[in-house]
Amino acid sequence: MDKPLTTQKAHFNPPVFYTATAVLVLVVAYAVFYSEDATARFKGVQNFIVQNLSWYYVLVVALILLSVIGISISRFGDIKLGPEHSKPDYDFTSWFAMLFSAGMGIGLLFFGVAEPVMHYLNPPVGETGTVEAARDAMVLTFFHWGFHAWAIYAIVALILAYFSYRHKLPLTLRSALYPVIGDRIYGPVGHAVDVFAILGTVCGVATTLGYGVLQINSGLNHLFGLPVNPTVQVVLIVITTLLATISVVAGLDTGIKRLSQLNMVLAALLLLMVLLLGSTVYLLQTFVQNFGSYVSVLISRTFNLYAYAPTDWLGGWTILYWGWWMSWSPFVGLFIARISRGRTIREFVIGAMLVPAMVTLLWMTIFGNSAIHMILDEGLTSLGEVVSKDQSLALFQFLEQFPFSGVFSLLAVVMVIVFFVTSADSGAMVVNMLSSHGRDDTPLWQRIFWAGIIGAVAIALLLAGGLSSLQTATIASALPFSIILLAAIYGLLRALRTETAKRDSQNAVVAPISAHNPVSWQRRLKNLLKLPSLVEVQDYVHETGEPALREFASELEKNGFSARVVQGKNHYVYLEVFHGEEVDFLYGLHPKAHLKPDAAPRDEALDDDFDDGDPEKYFRAEVYLSEGGQDYDVMGWTREQLLTDILAQYERHLQFLHTVR
């Protein structure tokens, strides 16, 4: 599987670079020069997807969550993302700060107050403004921002990190298809995968920047009276894109890392302020209850399509989020992969899915429950009216209810700007890598170019229809990418199974070396290369295996143990050692049929097929214990080697009996 990175060009990949750039330029030109038609068509695409493909989006996200959990808790979780001797490039604090800032920063500030209040005021089902509506609002918010979202990020990051660091393939999504299509990942199919990943990334980041610039504009209007209009928003995108470009030029460790750490500190300060100045005990209680309610309905919520009571709510919220997370996943996934080398898969999933999800849910509880508490219990209906009218003002109107509101609102604006910059510069870095064979040692102009493209797409989509166009671009770009992602997950599972099989083979039992009965390496090699017939294996079992078992049984009987050797059907031979009321020991030798290495796979089972006339078969003398077959071959072992293996298995059995007594 491995293909040395030195064979790859250091700079951009022309088919990917030019194709992605051309498509994005056409989208920008269409949105700018034919804005009315673009808006209408964007709405039509979104309606089509919501009405006809909601089931598909829901199913894809469910499969992703199950895949991430299954891989992490299985034996695959022990595999390291990199060579076995590798260590993480970043400490946990820096690692978490960077992935969290790239993953959801602006969204938390924009939706932390707005979404719970919107669900409370306009629930998909049930009566508005009730205690039940408040509980459901938080569960729905948890559902959209919890494990599903971070699982999508985690699976993409895991795919990229595994194939790049473990198998030295390019750090791009095409590498995940290697187990499926082989070297064709370096051809048109691989180019198409990376182009779709770039388009999804740019649309996803542009949507986030659209939310961010609306909130920055509203915050500056709230604080300083700056007008809220498209012209100001375009200027803000240009300014923040320039800041992002400076950060991209500075590099990962200097720019993105430090900005991410700064934002984590600011976010912690704002979070603690709301927690300590608000209803602290109430918020802690609701967090525990919200989490319990969320976990208890996780399965039913995951598959709820409101098929029996259709509602527009599903497309405006859940399907939008699933599309948003999927379109963002190449960006966030590649970024997380870039900073996660040296961690085991299990450690990676805990750090990249569980921990950030829990922090996200804590944030949503403290801000969302505080806002609902103000409306439901304190009668602050004006907050609900503001949120319903303009979601971008929700956070600032909420902060007005606390002391030093001006200071905290200014802090919130600074946070949105910094999150804006970290999202843009991380996105530019990722798109740059996707267009450059996964390399980040690219010319300066490339990084600046992609930062500018992301800003231009955000401006174009914002002018072409505001958030509606941004949301449509997100949902639509996720559709082709989701198909690629499912194929990539299949490729990852195939590769992980292959690796564990390789690990098992490395731990397989081999003939022990005996000083009393040495065997030359040539003889051992001959035993490995020869593919014995059934008769040859049967002769070995009776001439070497059975005498060894009888010798072992005789020695046990001399020491007062009860043992016997019996012959079973099909030339099986067993040693049985009796331990009274405890578990008896059994060691057997079975002739077992296998296809020769160059034979085509066949459907019929071979275990009980003892026809020795098939030229495509060979036989092994395999060891069986009471637990079943041990899947190793002793054919050709000397009598001394076989006795050593019997003794080793018996010692393990006695240790087992000692443990359970």
C-alpha positions as MATLAB code, in Angstrom:
seq = 'MDKPLTTQKAHFNPPVFYTATAVLVLVVAYAVFYSEDATARFKGVQNFIVQNLSWYYVLVVALILLSVIGISISRFGDIKLGPEHSKPDYDFTSWFAMLFSAGMGIGLLFFGVAEPVMHYLNPPVGETGTVEAARDAMVLTFFHWGFHAWAIYAIVALILAYFSYRHKLPLTLRSALYPVIGDRIYGPVGHAVDVFAILGTVCGVATTLGYGVLQINSGLNHLFGLPVNPTVQVVLIVITTLLATISVVAGLDTGIKRLSQLNMVLAALLLLMVLLLGSTVYLLQTFVQNFGSYVSVLISRTFNLYAYAPTDWLGGWTILYWGWWMSWSPFVGLFIARISRGRTIREFVIGAMLVPAMVTLLWMTIFGNSAIHMILDEGLTSLGEVVSKDQSLALFQFLEQFPFSGVFSLLAVVMVIVFFVTSADSGAMVVNMLSSHGRDDTPLWQRIFWAGIIGAVAIALLLAGGLSSLQTATIASALPFSIILLAAIYGLLRALRTETAKRDSQNAVVAPISAHNPVSWQRRLKNLLKLPSLVEVQDYVHETGEPALREFASELEKNGFSARVVQGKNHYVYLEVFHGEEVDFLYGLHPKAHLKPDAAPRDEALDDDFDDGDPEKYFRAEVYLSEGGQDYDVMGWTREQLLTDILAQYERHLQFLHTVR';
ca = [
       0.000    0.000    0.000;
       2.770    2.430    0.831;
       3.870    4.852   -1.851;
       6.754    7.157   -0.930;
       5.812   10.781   -0.709;
       9.059   11.704   -2.434;
       7.503   10.598   -5.699;
       4.901   13.325   -5.408;
       5.292   16.855   -6.720;
       6.034   19.373   -4.003;
       3.703   22.008   -5.453;
       0.124   22.024   -6.616;
      -1.609   19.185   -8.397;
      -2.668   20.807  -11.729;
      -5.831   18.728  -12.464;
      -7.180   19.330   -8.951;
      -6.020   22.933   -8.635;
      -7.343   24.159  -11.984;
     -10.599   22.184  -11.928;
     -11.548   23.269   -8.410;
     -10.579   26.865   -9.147;
     -12.617   26.918  -12.370;
     -15.737   25.538  -10.677;
     -15.460   28.007   -7.793;
     -14.908   30.950  -10.154;
     -18.000   29.935  -12.147;
     -20.045   29.711   -8.930;
     -18.852   33.151   -7.827;
     -19.541   34.693  -11.267;
     -22.985   33.124  -11.457;
     -23.900   34.271   -7.942;
     -22.710   37.830   -8.591;
     -23.964   38.479  -12.145;
     -27.154   36.417  -12.014;
     -28.049   36.837   -8.371;
     -31.847   36.561   -8.731;
     -31.655   33.406  -10.831;
     -28.979   32.007   -8.517;
     -31.158   32.620   -5.471;
     -34.135   30.890   -7.081;
     -32.104   27.906   -8.227;
     -30.362   27.576   -4.859;
     -33.760   27.421   -3.164;
     -34.952   24.840   -5.679;
     -31.923   22.624   -5.043;
     -32.384   22.873   -1.288;
     -36.092   22.009   -1.519;
     -35.359   19.008   -3.736;
     -32.744   17.629   -1.352;
     -34.881   18.165    1.754;
     -37.971   16.593    0.192;
     -36.319   13.628   -1.518;
     -33.002   12.893    0.164;
     -33.493   13.646    3.865;
     -33.610    9.924    4.565;
     -30.234    9.495    2.884;
     -28.540   12.246    4.917;
     -29.947   10.830    8.152;
     -28.804    7.306    7.281;
     -25.288    8.431    6.295;
     -24.764   10.324    9.556;
     -26.059    7.368   11.590;
     -23.625    5.018    9.825;
     -20.770    7.431   10.480;
     -21.504    7.584   14.213;
     -21.748    3.793   14.462;
     -18.493    3.409   12.526;
     -16.546    5.770   14.777;
     -17.814    4.154   17.976;
     -17.300    0.633   16.634;
     -13.735    1.291   15.473;
     -12.727    2.968   18.743;
     -14.013    0.230   21.060;
     -12.771   -2.644   18.890;
      -9.233   -3.982   18.664;
      -8.669   -1.415   15.912;
      -8.501    1.221   18.641;
      -4.995    0.099   19.636;
      -3.525    1.005   16.245;
      -1.371    4.125   16.268;
      -1.734    6.906   13.724;
       1.886    6.726   12.704;
       4.827    4.385   13.291;
       4.753    2.464   16.571;
       7.561    4.609   17.974;
       5.905    7.935   17.081;
       4.749   10.410   19.729;
       2.111   13.173   19.448;
       3.345   16.365   17.825;
       1.314   18.573   20.193;
       0.376   18.348   23.846;
      -3.280   17.750   24.634;
      -4.069   21.397   25.476;
      -2.705   22.787   22.207;
      -4.229   19.914   20.244;
      -7.680   20.435   21.723;
      -7.552   24.228   21.320;
      -6.728   23.982   17.614;
      -9.299   21.321   16.717;
     -12.020   23.035   18.744;
     -11.401   26.474   17.220;
     -11.417   25.048   13.714;
     -14.400   22.806   14.392;
     -17.198   24.959   15.743;
     -15.987   28.278   17.090;
     -18.188   30.747   15.203;
     -21.164   28.399   15.309;
     -21.138   28.235   19.100;
     -21.179   32.003   19.402;
     -23.863   32.419   16.744;
     -26.164   29.589   17.847;
     -25.351   29.235   21.567;
     -28.250   31.490   22.520;
     -30.194   31.595   19.258;
     -30.834   27.911   18.591;
     -32.219   26.836   21.992;
     -34.475   29.895   22.051;
     -35.667   29.250   18.482;
     -36.506   25.622   19.317;
     -38.272   26.796   22.468;
     -40.346   29.374   20.597;
     -40.931   27.250   17.470;
     -40.679   23.535   18.346;
     -41.091   20.954   15.562;
     -43.966   19.396   17.511;
     -45.824   20.309   20.684;
     -46.872   23.578   22.277;
     -44.567   26.577   22.346;
     -43.436   28.387   25.486;
     -43.898   25.478   27.920;
     -41.556   23.640   30.270;
     -41.744   20.654   27.944;
     -40.774   22.883   25.024;
     -37.783   24.121   27.028;
     -36.590   20.559   27.727;
     -37.060   19.505   24.101;
     -35.275   22.631   22.878;
     -32.104   21.674   24.722;
     -32.284   18.037   23.599;
     -32.624   19.157   19.985;
     -29.678   21.525   20.382;
     -27.586   18.751   21.924;
     -28.616   16.479   19.052;
     -27.399   18.920   16.405;
     -24.135   19.850   18.135;
     -23.243   16.631   19.920;
     -21.772   13.274   19.008;
     -23.056   13.153   15.417;
     -21.283   16.352   14.417;
     -17.953   15.442   15.965;
     -18.218   11.858   14.662;
     -18.350   13.233   11.111;
     -15.212   15.260   11.786;
     -13.548   12.328   13.532;
     -14.135    9.755   10.782;
     -12.691   12.000    8.072;
      -9.712   12.920   10.246;
      -9.176    9.264   11.133;
      -9.246    8.195    7.481;
      -6.750   10.877    6.471;
      -4.399   10.371    9.417;
      -4.378    6.571    9.158;
      -3.537    6.363    5.466;
      -1.047    9.219    5.559;
       0.874    8.442    8.750;
       0.495    4.676    8.748;
       0.911    3.951    5.040;
       2.740    7.053    3.786;
       0.011    7.983    1.318;
      -0.817   11.632    0.529;
      -2.689   13.519    3.240;
      -5.790   13.865    1.066;
      -9.113   12.057    1.008;
      -8.255   10.068   -2.127;
      -5.857    7.937   -0.061;
      -8.776    6.280    1.739;
      -9.844    4.685   -1.541;
      -6.510    2.887   -1.982;
      -7.803   -0.461   -0.596;
     -10.686   -0.216   -3.092;
      -9.096    1.103   -6.321;
      -5.343    0.810   -5.705;
      -2.994    3.066   -7.670;
      -5.931    4.598   -9.524;
      -6.144    7.084   -6.654;
      -3.327    8.904   -8.463;
      -5.474    9.236  -11.595;
      -8.768   10.920  -12.569;
     -10.812    9.202   -9.841;
      -8.467   10.480   -7.134;
      -8.440   13.952   -8.676;
     -12.255   14.018   -8.666;
     -12.348   13.029   -4.984;
     -10.021   15.880   -4.033;
     -11.945   18.372   -6.197;
     -15.201   17.489   -4.438;
     -13.430   17.765   -1.085;
     -12.213   21.260   -2.013;
     -15.669   22.365   -3.166;
     -17.279   21.055    0.027;
     -14.629   22.679    2.180;
     -14.917   26.081    0.516;
     -18.738   26.051    0.685;
     -18.721   24.906    4.311;
     -16.181   27.491    5.406;
     -17.982   30.190    3.393;
     -21.230   29.361    5.219;
     -19.510   29.685    8.569;
     -17.893   32.954    7.549;
     -21.322   34.178    6.480;
     -22.706   33.503    9.933;
     -19.627   35.070   11.475;
     -19.734   38.297    9.488;
     -23.441   38.757   10.243;
     -22.688   38.444   13.943;
     -19.657   40.752   13.762;
     -21.782   43.338   11.956;
     -24.577   43.032   14.522;
     -22.116   43.242   17.404;
     -20.441   46.375   16.053;
     -23.859   47.884   15.434;
     -24.871   47.024   18.979;
     -21.713   48.538   20.443;
     -20.830   51.395   18.110;
     -23.839   51.949   15.854;
     -22.134   50.618   12.703;
     -24.817   50.137    9.992;
     -25.998   46.606    9.222;
     -25.964   46.190    5.444;
     -24.279   44.100    2.710;
     -21.624   46.732    2.017;
     -20.368   46.684    5.600;
     -20.464   42.892    5.620;
     -18.380   42.675    2.447;
     -15.813   45.054    3.960;
     -15.716   42.948    7.125;
     -15.144   39.763    5.095;
     -12.309   41.447    3.213;
     -10.651   42.669    6.423;
     -10.930   39.342    8.238;
      -9.770   37.471    5.115;
      -6.657   39.669    5.082;
      -6.057   38.786    8.741;
      -6.547   35.109    7.895;
      -4.047   35.433    5.061;
      -1.469   36.848    7.475;
      -2.102   33.909    9.807;
      -1.750   31.400    6.948;
       1.530   32.986    5.908;
       2.772   32.788    9.505;
       2.187   29.018    9.494;
       0.474   26.424   11.675;
       2.601   26.726   14.798;
       2.940   30.517   14.762;
      -0.430   31.684   13.456;
      -3.216   29.137   13.831;
      -1.917   27.543   17.034;
      -1.538   30.837   18.929;
      -4.838   32.260   17.727;
      -6.596   29.037   18.742;
      -5.069   29.147   22.205;
      -6.089   32.801   22.560;
      -9.657   31.990   21.618;
      -9.846   29.104   24.076;
      -8.854   31.472   26.882;
     -11.434   34.063   25.788;
     -14.145   31.407   25.440;
     -13.382   30.045   28.923;
     -13.645   33.559   30.397;
     -17.015   34.201   28.746;
     -18.313   30.780   29.760;
     -17.286   31.220   33.385;
     -18.789   34.709   33.486;
     -22.211   33.481   32.399;
     -22.021   30.452   34.703;
     -20.943   32.385   37.828;
     -23.078   35.505   37.321;
     -26.114   33.519   36.276;
     -28.084   30.748   38.004;
     -25.079   28.505   38.668;
     -26.782   25.594   40.414;
     -29.667   25.634   37.959;
     -27.269   25.501   35.002;
     -25.300   22.592   36.451;
     -28.542   20.732   37.127;
     -29.837   21.320   33.613;
     -26.556   20.213   32.060;
     -26.746   16.837   33.788;
     -30.443   16.458   32.957;
     -29.982   17.637   29.365;
     -27.198   15.155   28.789;
     -29.217   12.295   30.246;
     -32.250   13.176   28.128;
     -30.056   13.486   25.037;
     -28.450   10.068   25.526;
     -31.807    8.426   26.284;
     -33.343    9.540   22.969;
     -30.195    9.373   20.847;
     -31.380    6.489   18.662;
     -34.946    7.715   18.143;
     -33.778   11.254   17.355;
     -31.154    9.966   14.951;
     -33.710    8.228   12.754;
     -36.636   10.641   13.206;
     -37.615   11.992    9.779;
     -41.085   13.213   10.844;
     -42.429   10.958    8.087;
     -45.837   10.605    9.778;
     -46.133   14.331   10.489;
     -44.134   16.174    7.804;
     -42.644   19.515    8.793;
     -40.391   22.117    7.185;
     -38.456   22.217   10.448;
     -36.393   19.144    9.512;
     -34.873   20.715    6.402;
     -34.213   24.053    8.078;
     -32.390   22.485   11.012;
     -31.310   18.826   11.087;
     -30.646   18.297    7.362;
     -28.904   21.680    7.193;
     -26.657   20.695   10.087;
     -25.844   17.277    8.668;
     -24.956   18.886    5.359;
     -22.977   21.602    7.134;
     -20.927   19.138    9.166;
     -20.272   16.930    6.117;
     -19.241   19.842    3.932;
     -16.944   21.044    6.708;
     -15.525   17.586    7.378;
     -12.786   17.578    4.699;
     -11.545   20.861    6.127;
     -11.821   20.036    9.817;
     -10.892   16.391    9.246;
      -7.711   17.189    7.349;
      -6.811   19.863    9.865;
      -7.333   17.487   12.803;
      -5.363   14.783   10.985;
      -2.549   17.252   10.387;
      -2.183   17.833   14.148;
      -2.913   14.271   15.394;
       0.079   12.213   14.322;
       1.311    9.766   16.966;
      -1.969    9.113   18.810;
      -3.742    5.768   18.950;
      -7.124    5.517   17.258;
      -8.879    5.143   20.614;
      -7.093    8.135   22.100;
      -7.814   10.069   18.929;
     -11.571    9.367   19.051;
     -11.774   10.313   22.723;
      -9.904   13.553   22.102;
     -11.465   14.458   18.765;
     -15.069   13.381   19.394;
     -16.035   12.793   23.022;
     -14.190   15.638   24.756;
     -15.092   18.426   22.307;
     -18.680   17.190   22.136;
     -19.003   17.398   25.918;
     -17.523   20.911   26.003;
     -19.857   21.944   23.178;
     -22.873   20.611   25.079;
     -21.742   22.416   28.232;
     -21.507   25.661   26.267;
     -24.982   25.187   24.793;
     -26.448   24.485   28.237;
     -24.908   27.518   29.935;
     -25.913   29.963   27.196;
     -29.078   28.285   25.936;
     -30.602   27.352   29.267;
     -29.749   30.772   30.696;
     -31.605   32.449   27.824;
     -34.633   30.150   28.116;
     -34.653   30.693   31.896;
     -34.777   34.450   31.330;
     -37.764   34.084   28.989;
     -39.683   31.296   30.740;
     -39.103   32.091   34.400;
     -38.127   35.767   34.489;
     -40.552   37.046   31.862;
     -37.908   38.560   29.556;
     -40.009   38.123   26.420;
     -38.057   40.846   24.619;
     -35.103   38.454   24.308;
     -37.286   35.969   22.466;
     -38.578   38.702   20.167;
     -35.040   39.807   19.275;
     -33.923   36.246   18.578;
     -36.953   35.607   16.363;
     -36.254   38.777   14.412;
     -32.453   38.574   14.069;
     -30.468   35.551   15.278;
     -27.159   37.400   14.890;
     -28.210   39.769   17.720;
     -29.140   36.954   20.116;
     -25.786   36.767   21.935;
     -25.456   40.528   22.440;
     -29.025   40.968   23.631;
     -28.425   38.083   26.024;
     -25.216   39.626   27.409;
     -27.119   42.873   28.087;
     -28.730   41.098   31.046;
     -25.394   40.806   32.893;
     -23.197   43.378   34.668;
     -20.457   44.932   32.516;
     -22.454   43.966   29.432;
     -20.498   46.318   27.194;
     -17.196   44.713   28.141;
     -18.523   41.214   27.584;
     -20.158   42.154   24.291;
     -16.847   43.574   23.094;
     -15.143   40.359   24.222;
     -17.728   38.383   22.230;
     -17.056   40.448   19.088;
     -13.311   39.888   19.459;
     -13.945   36.161   19.854;
     -16.077   36.037   16.706;
     -13.348   37.855   14.768;
     -10.631   35.510   16.027;
     -12.790   32.456   15.343;
     -13.473   33.926   11.915;
      -9.752   34.242   11.249;
      -8.892   30.758   12.535;
     -11.655   29.222   10.410;
     -10.529   31.071    7.295;
      -6.813   30.414    7.712;
      -7.354   26.758    8.640;
      -9.643   26.374    5.637;
      -7.078   27.971    3.328;
      -4.353   25.682    4.664;
      -6.506   22.587    4.147;
      -7.657   23.500    0.632;
      -4.051   24.265   -0.236;
      -3.015   20.782    0.919;
      -5.893   19.119   -0.948;
      -4.673   20.752   -4.155;
      -1.008   19.890   -3.511;
      -0.862   16.104   -2.950;
      -1.380   16.643    0.794;
       1.791   18.711    1.096;
       1.949   21.928    3.105;
       5.413   23.012    1.951;
       3.890   24.969   -0.929;
       4.706   28.405   -2.333;
       3.407   31.413   -0.455;
       1.213   32.534   -3.346;
      -0.837   29.317   -3.165;
      -1.820   29.845    0.457;
      -2.700   33.481   -0.219;
      -4.675   32.445   -3.312;
      -6.900   29.990   -1.444;
      -7.523   32.399    1.436;
      -8.735   34.908   -1.153;
     -10.934   32.344   -2.922;
     -12.678   31.420    0.346;
     -13.374   35.086    1.093;
     -14.649   35.654   -2.460;
     -17.051   32.696   -2.309;
     -18.379   33.885    1.058;
     -19.018   37.360   -0.390;
     -20.629   36.002   -3.564;
     -23.012   33.649   -1.784;
     -23.894   36.294    0.791;
     -24.796   38.768   -1.972;
     -26.685   36.103   -3.937;
     -29.238   35.414   -1.256;
     -27.758   35.754    2.205;
     -27.908   32.808    4.573;
     -30.337   30.929    2.340;
     -27.773   30.651   -0.468;
     -25.011   29.795    1.973;
     -27.110   27.042    3.505;
     -28.060   25.626    0.096;
     -24.438   25.530   -1.022;
     -23.580   23.649    2.147;
     -26.311   21.032    1.799;
     -25.738   20.526   -1.931;
     -21.954   20.212   -1.684;
     -22.373   17.553    1.003;
     -24.323   15.248   -1.338;
     -21.495   14.068   -3.641;
     -19.024   14.157   -0.800;
     -21.182   11.831    1.326;
     -20.911    9.134   -1.367;
     -17.132    9.503   -1.377;
     -17.117    9.357    2.408;
     -19.040    6.075    2.532;
     -16.560    4.530    0.076;
     -13.704    5.882    2.187;
     -15.128    4.330    5.364;
     -15.334    0.992    3.563;
     -11.718    1.407    2.477;
     -10.651    2.239    6.029;
     -12.366   -0.850    7.473;
     -10.721   -3.066    4.854;
      -7.316   -1.597    5.642;
      -7.816   -1.964    9.405;
      -8.854   -5.616    9.017;
      -5.776   -6.235    6.884;
      -3.537   -4.611    9.482;
      -4.974   -6.593   12.385;
      -4.575   -9.790   10.366;
      -0.947   -8.834    9.813;
      -0.528   -8.201   13.541;
      -2.053  -11.576   14.335;
       0.313  -13.270   11.916;
       3.253  -11.564   13.596;
       2.089  -12.980   16.928;
       1.415  -16.454   15.538;
       2.982  -19.470   17.199;
       6.153  -20.711   15.476;
       8.226  -23.790   16.089;
      10.411  -23.264   19.165;
      14.170  -23.699   18.891;
      15.454  -26.642   20.870;
      19.122  -27.117   21.697;
      18.512  -30.848   22.163;
      17.025  -31.329   18.731;
      18.139  -28.530   16.451;
      16.630  -28.105   13.023;
      18.481  -26.222   10.298;
      16.924  -23.069    8.931;
      16.788  -24.746    5.516;
      14.626  -27.520    6.980;
      12.310  -25.005    8.621;
      12.022  -23.054    5.375;
      11.183  -26.256    3.505;
       8.411  -26.985    5.989;
       6.999  -23.486    5.422;
       7.105  -23.619    1.650;
       5.809  -27.142    1.183;
       2.045  -27.509    0.795;
       1.367  -31.009    2.178;
      -1.314  -33.392    1.024;
      -3.862  -34.957    3.346;
      -1.904  -38.224    3.458;
       1.295  -36.414    4.439;
      -0.453  -34.572    7.271;
      -2.132  -37.764    8.486;
       1.205  -39.567    8.486;
       2.767  -36.708   10.497;
      -0.081  -36.753   13.041;
       0.273  -40.515   13.592;
       4.048  -40.818   13.382;
       5.109  -37.669   15.295;
       2.060  -36.025   16.841;
       0.391  -38.992   18.516;
       3.637  -40.350   20.074;
       4.377  -36.880   21.471;
       0.906  -36.647   23.008;
       1.246  -40.145   24.503;
       4.648  -39.302   25.950;
       3.203  -36.175   27.592;
       0.220  -38.145   28.953;
       2.563  -40.820   30.336;
       4.621  -38.217   32.175;
       1.467  -36.738   33.716;
       0.295  -40.163   34.892;
       3.669  -40.745   36.586;
       2.906  -37.634   38.622;
      -0.555  -38.771   39.649;
      -2.665  -37.036   36.990;
      -5.293  -38.720   34.873;
      -4.694  -38.282   31.148;
      -5.420  -40.106   27.935;
      -4.877  -39.856   24.179;
      -7.823  -40.621   21.927;
      -8.303  -40.800   18.184;
     -11.284  -38.986   16.711;
     -12.859  -39.108   13.307;
     -10.944  -38.046   10.211;
      -7.591  -38.873   11.847;
      -7.970  -36.350   14.633;
      -5.927  -37.093   17.759;
      -6.466  -35.566   21.210;
      -4.713  -35.352   24.555;
      -7.136  -34.985   27.460;
      -5.991  -34.132   31.007;
      -8.675  -34.454   33.692;
      -8.890  -32.007   36.606;
     -11.899  -33.324   38.485;
     -14.496  -30.575   39.018;
     -12.272  -27.993   37.360;
     -11.951  -27.401   33.635;
     -10.144  -30.215   31.832;
      -7.279  -29.593   29.425;
      -7.496  -30.631   25.793;
      -4.816  -30.457   23.085;
      -5.664  -31.850   19.668;
      -4.127  -32.110   16.223;
      -6.453  -31.816   13.215;
      -5.687  -32.213    9.519;
      -7.393  -29.163    8.037;
      -7.963  -28.312    4.363;
      -7.022  -24.920    2.874;
      -6.901  -23.401   -0.587;
      -3.449  -23.029   -2.032;
      -2.213  -19.398   -2.130;
      -2.710  -19.071   -5.896;
      -6.140  -20.749   -5.969;
      -9.275  -18.735   -6.620;
     -11.632  -18.358   -3.600;
     -14.479  -20.834   -3.474;
     -17.818  -20.608   -1.723;
     -17.908  -24.059   -0.161;
     -16.435  -24.627    3.295;
     -13.160  -26.567    3.443;
     -12.990  -27.495    7.128;
     -14.624  -30.895    6.734;
     -13.588  -31.579    3.136;
     -11.110  -34.461    3.178;
     -11.023  -35.175   -0.532;
      -7.282  -35.238   -1.264;
      -7.731  -35.238   -5.018;
      -8.370  -31.514   -5.436;
      -5.196  -29.867   -6.875;
      -6.201  -26.503   -5.401;
      -6.090  -27.773   -1.812;
      -3.389  -28.419    0.706;
      -3.563  -29.482    4.370;
      -2.175  -28.265    7.684;
      -1.770  -29.996   11.037;
      -3.532  -27.433   13.219;
      -3.732  -27.248   17.006;
      -7.110  -27.383   18.723;
      -7.784  -26.596   22.379;
     -11.035  -26.860   24.284;
     -11.799  -23.283   23.162;
     -11.521  -24.310   19.506;
      -8.990  -24.066   16.720;
      -5.901  -21.937   17.378;
      -5.169  -21.292   13.691;
      -1.513  -22.310   13.697;
       0.204  -25.186   11.928;
       2.648  -27.643   13.526;
       3.275  -29.693   10.406;
       6.992  -30.549   10.235;
       7.742  -29.716   13.864;
      10.011  -32.164   15.616;
       8.743  -34.256   18.476;
      10.704  -32.089   20.921;
       9.230  -28.888   19.487;
       5.739  -30.311   19.664;
       6.202  -31.364   23.300;
       7.415  -27.841   24.112;
       4.252  -26.369   22.583;
       2.009  -28.819   24.485;
       3.762  -27.839   27.700;
       3.335  -24.110   26.984;
      -0.401  -24.531   26.361;
      -0.773  -26.647   29.507;
       1.039  -24.024   31.580;
      -1.424  -21.405   30.316;
      -4.298  -23.704   31.291;
      -2.956  -24.187   34.827;
      -2.548  -20.408   35.168;
      -6.167  -20.026   34.090;
      -7.293  -22.528   36.745;
      -5.250  -20.672   39.360;
      -6.856  -17.366   38.374;
     -10.459  -18.572   38.640;
     -10.103  -20.552   41.858;
];
